[in-house]
């Protein structure tokens, strides 16, 4: 079970909220999810845009109180394509065979 990570940034200035959010997001591991709480809708929009540009998955923000928005951000797990080693491409041309 993963322990939820919630970062309450609404006590900071808007500039600090954005800087702290970006620093937190840079350290996210694949599959890790965090919840951010900020005090300005413009901060939500800026952080969402930046996170999406970095390939992160962002939830829709929820207004919790008059000056409080909450949203989650997750770094997807990277799935790497694997090449078939020694494959013949379906042509029956294995190693050591002559055509």
Backbone as a chain_set.jsonl record, in Angstrom:
{"seq": "XXXXXXXXXXXXXXXXXXXXXXXXXXXXXXXXXXXXXXXXXXXXXXXXXXXXXXXXXXXXXXXXXXXXXXXXXXXXXXXXXXXXXXXXXXXXXXXXXXX", "coords": {"N": [[0.835, -1.18, 0.0], [0.566, 2.162, -0.883], [1.602, 5.105, 0.711], [-0.261, 8.054, 0.908], [0.902, 11.092, -0.47], [0.746, 14.326, 0.419], [0.927, 17.689, -0.306], [0.736, 20.689, 1.19], [0.578, 23.727, 0.014], [-0.58, 26.165, 0.181], [-0.062, 28.107, 2.105], [2.064, 29.54, 1.292], [3.585, 32.17, -0.75], [2.304, 32.964, -4.044], [4.296, 32.755, -6.028], [6.224, 31.211, -4.691], [4.707, 28.894, -4.282], [4.492, 27.877, -6.884], [7.212, 27.425, -7.53], [7.97, 25.554, -5.517], [6.185, 23.463, -6.098], [7.066, 22.658, -8.661], [9.646, 21.785, -8.025], [9.068, 19.617, -6.327], [7.714, 17.964, -8.138], [9.69, 17.317, -9.999], [11.132, 15.401, -8.667], [9.534, 13.167, -8.596], [9.014, 9.688, -8.733], [8.67, 7.038, -11.193], [5.327, 5.937, -11.402], [4.654, 7.057, -8.999], [2.481, 9.144, -7.072], [1.23, 12.351, -6.191], [-0.52, 14.726, -4.123], [-1.402, 18.046, -4.503], [-2.034, 21.079, -2.799], [-3.091, 24.234, -3.361], [-3.37, 27.883, -3.338], [-4.274, 29.62, -5.315], [-6.06, 29.908, -8.355], [-4.713, 30.483, -10.708], [-2.193, 29.489, -10.153], [-2.74, 26.769, -10.089], [-3.355, 26.346, -12.82], [-0.912, 27.024, -14.05], [0.912, 25.163, -12.902], [-0.315, 22.758, -13.664], [-0.098, 22.925, -16.499], [2.712, 22.944, -16.804], [3.36, 20.47, -15.646], [2.022, 18.647, -17.348], [3.407, 19.149, -19.703], [5.762, 17.941, -19.035], [5.142, 15.326, -19.243], [3.616, 14.248, -17.232], [0.725, 12.962, -15.486], [-2.223, 14.637, -14.836], [-4.806, 15.4, -12.572], [-8.189, 16.725, -12.641], [-8.646, 19.871, -11.092], [-10.001, 20.382, -7.795], [-12.075, 22.558, -6.124], [-11.717, 23.227, -2.857], [-12.103, 24.987, -0.71], [-12.758, 28.527, -0.311], [-10.285, 29.715, -1.048], [-8.713, 27.551, -1.911], [-7.421, 24.997, -3.795], [-7.272, 21.645, -4.912], [-5.399, 19.044, -6.348], [-4.224, 16.112, -8.096], [-1.132, 14.673, -9.149], [0.635, 12.504, -11.232], [3.432, 10.476, -12.044], [3.734, 8.606, -14.869], [4.346, 5.065, -15.268], [7.095, 4.047, -17.053], [7.049, 2.273, -20.018], [9.088, 0.305, -21.774], [9.772, -0.487, -25.098], [10.718, -3.657, -26.289], [13.149, -5.001, -28.351], [13.129, -7.741, -30.594], [15.495, -10.084, -30.168], [17.664, -11.734, -32.31], [15.676, -12.512, -33.951], [13.835, -13.573, -36.865], [12.144, -12.213, -38.393], [10.047, -13.578, -39.457], [10.808, -14.87, -41.759], [12.235, -17.203, -41.831], [14.991, -17.187, -41.707], [17.204, -17.992, -39.943], [20.092, -17.942, -37.739], [22.994, -19.147, -39.253], [21.696, -20.371, -41.317], [21.293, -20.933, -44.807], [20.18, -19.299, -47.736]], "CA": [[0.0, 0.0, 0.0], [1.349, 3.385, -0.977], [1.16, 6.166, 1.609], [-0.511, 9.259, 0.121], [1.771, 12.244, -0.221], [-0.027, 15.549, 0.229], [1.731, 18.884, -0.071], [-0.085, 21.871, 1.432], [1.408, 24.866, -0.376], [-1.393, 27.381, 0.176], [0.453, 29.096, 3.044], [3.192, 30.214, 0.637], [3.225, 33.127, -1.802], [2.028, 32.269, -5.304], [5.57, 32.437, -6.688], [6.823, 30.084, -3.967], [3.902, 27.701, -4.543], [4.879, 27.353, -8.202], [8.582, 26.904, -7.443], [7.969, 24.339, -4.698], [5.485, 22.406, -6.835], [7.946, 22.167, -9.728], [10.737, 21.025, -7.397], [8.486, 18.348, -5.869], [7.366, 17.144, -9.3], [10.915, 16.822, -10.636], [11.623, 14.259, -7.896], [8.583, 12.046, -8.626], [9.464, 8.43, -9.324], [7.625, 6.415, -12.011], [4.244, 5.327, -10.651], [4.379, 7.817, -7.783], [1.434, 10.157, -7.191], [1.151, 13.296, -5.08], [-1.625, 15.676, -4.119], [-0.986, 19.412, -4.201], [-3.073, 22.014, -2.386], [-2.6, 25.589, -3.615], [-4.36, 28.895, -2.984], [-4.692, 30.451, -6.447], [-6.41, 29.158, -9.555], [-3.646, 30.679, -11.702], [-1.12, 28.558, -9.789], [-3.198, 25.461, -10.566], [-3.216, 26.302, -14.279], [0.508, 27.023, -14.423], [1.52, 23.891, -12.501], [-0.892, 21.728, -14.534], [0.522, 23.029, -17.82], [4.108, 22.532, -16.712], [3.396, 19.028, -15.375], [1.626, 17.94, -18.564], [4.516, 19.285, -20.656], [6.799, 17.004, -18.585], [4.639, 13.967, -19.418], [2.936, 13.792, -16.026], [-0.734, 12.858, -15.576], [-2.774, 15.601, -13.888], [-6.259, 15.309, -12.382], [-8.916, 17.995, -12.634], [-8.593, 20.455, -9.747], [-11.241, 20.495, -7.027], [-12.059, 23.699, -5.211], [-12.07, 22.72, -1.531], [-12.578, 26.14, 0.05], [-12.712, 29.733, -1.129], [-8.933, 29.941, -1.581], [-7.966, 26.3, -1.827], [-7.628, 24.025, -4.867], [-6.543, 20.398, -4.7], [-5.314, 18.183, -7.528], [-3.173, 15.1, -8.005], [-0.22, 14.55, -10.289], [1.281, 11.182, -11.2], [4.395, 10.167, -13.104], [3.411, 7.268, -15.367], [5.411, 4.066, -15.333], [7.594, 3.973, -18.426], [7.088, 0.938, -20.612], [10.043, 0.35, -22.876], [9.599, -1.533, -26.112], [11.892, -4.522, -26.383], [13.379, -5.534, -29.696], [13.303, -9.19, -30.612], [16.888, -10.389, -30.452], [17.853, -12.972, -33.052], [14.457, -12.841, -34.68], [14.012, -13.739, -38.311], [11.15, -11.433, -39.103], [9.091, -14.484, -40.072], [11.298, -15.307, -43.067], [12.945, -18.47, -41.712], [16.417, -16.95, -41.973], [17.88, -18.038, -38.66], [21.547, -17.919, -37.758], [23.615, -20.331, -39.832], [20.917, -20.903, -42.437], [21.583, -20.349, -46.114], [18.999, -19.201, -48.603]], "C": [[0.88, 1.243, 0.0], [0.761, 4.446, -0.05], [0.932, 7.424, 0.783], [0.425, 10.387, 0.532], [0.982, 13.487, -0.579], [0.86, 16.727, 0.599], [0.81, 20.092, 0.004], [0.788, 23.094, 1.161], [0.677, 26.19, -0.232], [-0.949, 28.428, 1.19], [1.604, 29.912, 2.47], [2.689, 31.287, -0.335], [3.004, 32.353, -3.094], [3.31, 31.87, -6.019], [6.234, 31.24, -6.014], [6.045, 28.796, -4.185], [4.323, 27.063, -5.861], [6.273, 26.738, -8.155], [8.643, 25.597, -6.654], [7.3, 23.184, -5.433], [6.386, 21.816, -7.911], [9.097, 21.343, -9.156], [10.239, 19.652, -6.943], [8.252, 17.418, -7.053], [8.594, 16.586, -10.009], [11.426, 15.556, -9.957], [10.676, 13.063, -7.892], [9.191, 10.842, -9.329], [8.347, 7.868, -10.204], [6.605, 5.67, -11.141], [3.851, 6.089, -9.395], [3.349, 8.913, -8.058], [1.459, 11.056, -5.965], [-0.111, 14.133, -5.228], [-1.056, 17.027, -3.728], [-2.208, 20.221, -3.798], [-2.476, 23.408, -2.51], [-3.733, 26.59, -3.404], [-4.86, 29.745, -4.147], [-4.979, 29.592, -7.667], [-5.338, 29.317, -10.634], [-2.455, 29.77, -11.421], [-1.47, 27.154, -10.26], [-2.932, 25.343, -12.057], [-1.754, 26.233, -14.704], [1.172, 25.687, -14.092], [0.987, 22.752, -13.37], [-0.219, 21.739, -15.904], [1.954, 22.544, -17.818], [4.198, 21.019, -16.537], [3.047, 18.226, -16.628], [2.725, 18.012, -19.621], [5.665, 18.337, -20.305], [6.348, 15.551, -18.715], [3.944, 13.393, -18.199], [1.426, 13.787, -16.247], [-1.327, 13.714, -14.462], [-4.288, 15.435, -13.796], [-6.885, 16.696, -12.503], [-8.883, 18.559, -11.22], [-9.978, 20.508, -9.111], [-11.101, 21.677, -6.086], [-12.58, 23.225, -3.86], [-12.675, 23.81, -0.648], [-12.424, 27.359, -0.844], [-11.344, 29.939, -1.779], [-8.109, 28.664, -1.54], [-8.387, 25.334, -2.939], [-6.742, 22.816, -4.608], [-6.556, 19.591, -5.993], [-4.157, 17.216, -7.361], [-2.375, 15.059, -9.303], [0.522, 13.231, -10.129], [2.277, 11.07, -12.351], [4.087, 8.752, -13.58], [4.629, 6.35, -15.343], [5.811, 3.93, -16.791], [7.64, 2.521, -18.877], [7.991, 1.025, -21.829], [9.776, -0.805, -23.826], [10.875, -2.355, -26.167], [11.98, -5.076, -27.792], [13.574, -7.038, -29.593], [14.734, -9.49, -31.05], [16.955, -11.718, -31.181], [16.623, -13.395, -33.82], [14.708, -12.892, -36.175], [13.006, -12.935, -39.099], [10.154, -12.316, -39.834], [9.544, -15.042, -41.411], [12.056, -16.634, -42.996], [14.432, -18.348, -41.976], [17.168, -16.909, -40.653], [19.384, -18.027, -38.831], [22.056, -19.228, -38.327], [22.831, -20.933, -40.989], [21.319, -20.2, -43.719], [20.308, -20.332, -46.933], [19.299, -19.652, -49.988]], "O": [[1.819, 1.355, 0.788], [-0.452, 4.654, -0.036], [1.818, 7.835, 0.034], [0.698, 10.601, 1.713], [0.596, 13.683, -1.732], [1.462, 16.759, 1.672], [0.183, 20.474, -0.984], [1.635, 23.453, 1.978], [1.259, 27.241, -0.497], [-1.433, 29.558, 1.132], [2.065, 30.867, 3.095], [1.512, 31.306, -0.695], [3.461, 31.218, -3.227], [3.403, 30.768, -6.559], [6.751, 30.353, -6.694], [6.638, 27.72, -4.267], [4.491, 25.846, -5.941], [6.488, 25.647, -8.684], [9.295, 24.644, -7.079], [7.789, 22.055, -5.396], [6.459, 20.596, -8.055], [9.482, 20.324, -9.73], [10.914, 18.643, -7.151], [8.555, 16.227, -6.984], [8.539, 15.488, -10.564], [12.078, 14.729, -10.593], [10.97, 12.049, -7.26], [9.806, 10.969, -10.388], [7.181, 8.194, -9.982], [6.968, 4.882, -10.267], [2.821, 5.794, -8.789], [3.342, 9.527, -9.125], [1.679, 10.594, -4.846], [-0.69, 14.234, -6.31], [-0.322, 17.145, -2.746], [-3.283, 20.072, -4.378], [-1.486, 23.732, -1.855], [-4.9, 26.212, -3.303], [-5.795, 30.526, -3.969], [-4.232, 28.663, -7.974], [-5.084, 28.382, -11.394], [-1.78, 29.328, -12.351], [-0.613, 26.43, -10.767], [-2.351, 24.358, -12.511], [-1.398, 25.476, -15.607], [1.91, 25.141, -14.912], [1.75, 21.873, -13.771], [0.183, 20.692, -16.413], [2.371, 21.818, -18.719], [5.006, 20.36, -17.192], [3.707, 17.232, -16.932], [2.95, 17.047, -20.351], [6.455, 17.971, -21.176], [7.087, 14.64, -18.342], [3.705, 12.187, -18.131], [0.912, 14.519, -17.093], [-0.986, 13.546, -13.291], [-4.972, 15.34, -14.816], [-6.187, 17.71, -12.469], [-9.069, 17.821, -10.252], [-10.989, 20.658, -9.796], [-10.125, 21.781, -5.342], [-13.75, 22.863, -3.734], [-13.645, 23.571, 0.071], [-12.01, 27.242, -1.997], [-11.27, 30.304, -2.952], [-6.934, 28.693, -1.173], [-9.541, 24.912, -3.016], [-5.609, 22.947, -4.145], [-7.589, 19.469, -6.65], [-3.231, 17.461, -6.589], [-2.875, 15.365, -10.386], [0.978, 12.886, -9.039], [2.01, 11.504, -13.472], [4.165, 7.803, -12.8], [5.774, 6.797, -15.392], [4.964, 3.723, -17.659], [8.199, 1.659, -18.199], [7.692, 1.731, -22.792], [9.581, -1.946, -23.408], [11.979, -1.813, -26.099], [10.994, -5.56, -28.348], [14.123, -7.538, -28.611], [15.125, -9.181, -32.175], [16.379, -12.71, -30.736], [16.544, -14.529, -34.291], [15.676, -12.322, -36.678], [13.005, -12.964, -40.33], [9.478, -11.846, -40.749], [8.74, -15.633, -42.131], [12.481, -17.14, -44.035], [15.065, -19.305, -42.421], [17.716, -15.868, -40.292], [19.889, -18.095, -39.952], [21.602, -20.3, -37.928], [23.272, -21.918, -41.581], [21.645, -19.013, -43.713], [19.47, -21.228, -46.835], [18.418, -19.635, -50.848]]}, "num_chains": 1, "name": "protein.A"}
